Amino acid sequence: MKFGWSIGILVLTIACRAVANVCGPDTSGQLQSAAAQAYDKAVDWLKSQQNDQYGWDQGITPRVVMSLQASSDNSWYNEDDLLSEITVKQMENELLQTLSHKPCKSGSDSSASQESSEEADGPTPRDPLTAGRLAYPIMALHSTCRDVTDFHGHDLIDLINRKIMRYPEGDFNHFYQYGFAVLALCTTGSVVKQEYIDEIRNGQHEDGGFTIGTDVTAIVVMALSCVHDKTSLDVDETLQKAVDNLLASQKDDGSFGNINTNSLVVQALSAAGINQSNWQCSDVMKHILAKQQTSGAFGLQALTTVQVLPSLTGANFGQIDDSACSSDEEPTDDTGDGGDQLISMSLTVIDDTNGSGQLGSFQTSIVEGTNLYNAMVKIQDETNFEFQASSGAWGHYIEMIFGVWADPSQELFWAIYNYTEPLQTGVDSYFPENNDHIYFKYISYSECC
């Protein structure tokens, strides 16, 4: 199945964060400079709002940390940086208080348009940690090198799964929270159950949107984009309908609504890999930048600023991960040689020629200096990954992956990318670096760039 602008391109774009250009490679220097200045001012303002415990009032500390990590390519947190370390410790303290049923004093989270719906008290007592609210600290903790399956004795992944199963219940009754819960599972590499995707699919309107509006649809798009990239679950049709709904909601002046809606849609369409020229990204960004106050804040409450940050760097909440975490405590070598440095890499296989889409995605650790061919052999030994290669004067040529054969007569072959960049060498001559994400995509010669 072709996902609008091609689901294969969508996956590749998700994996490679465009932090350098807020609206892709054609971003004007003026817009890029304005976004960078706005981001710095907004971060400075957020820091000025920290309380004397190094958190933020109204219980939003996890959301601030999550936003800072997402917008900075997961580099805001550094265990050697005292301020970020203290901030994360305070976030842990706040979460532990909530888990022990002693929530910190908090005010109303009513700054963002969707937040008023998300946080509204119902007739039943307010659950301080619905699945949607638990998603924020899970993502923030994961990106700051904390084990979310053993957080001071709490398995937060098990907890959020149990809470998701209660949907719809109390004030966990719409897809803004549900989407964030799925996003938390996906970004942490946890299992996303088929029934969660079915729930989203069943709640989708005919026009591709969801109850409450565009903000919710944007969160769902981020969640489904992550699921598409990192799992084998089939979300293509649901994702395409949601993206089409977002595109159709753009107004004549280029905006999608208020600043909260604009920032979420920018992130969602970026996550879905939609070419920025197809949705007038520059116009939307101008609307967002125009709403920044002289203080550096966006909107009336900190939550709006938190929501805007990733859009100012071309990032989105779906890109939260633990890639910046130190692995010093892990073994440096699993071969027994004792002196070789291990690096991490991922490998994803995509075939869009017959509607198959993503065929598989894998992660492994290899000794630094291992070529791609031998890394593939290692993955094949460890998982259900299956490939076949022929050997010739130019090295190994990938003939088959998962039963799909290169077909020169039809000009079809397995193209190789690292993120969105095509490899200029073969599998024998390419040596993966730490955190590389290799994509094998079955395409025709005419598609190859």
PyMOL commands that set and color helices and strands:
alter all, ss='L'
color gray80, all
select helices_A, chain A and resi 7-15+29-48+57-59+61-71+82-99+113-118+131-143+156-164+175-187+194-203+214-230+236-248+259-271+276-278+281-290+302-313+317-319+372-382+408-410+445-447
alter helices_A, ss='H'
color red, helices_A
select strands_A, chain A and resi 342-351+357-367+387-392+395-401+404-405+412-418+421-422+436-444
alter strands_A, ss='S'
color yellow, strands_A
deselect
rebuild
show_as cartoon
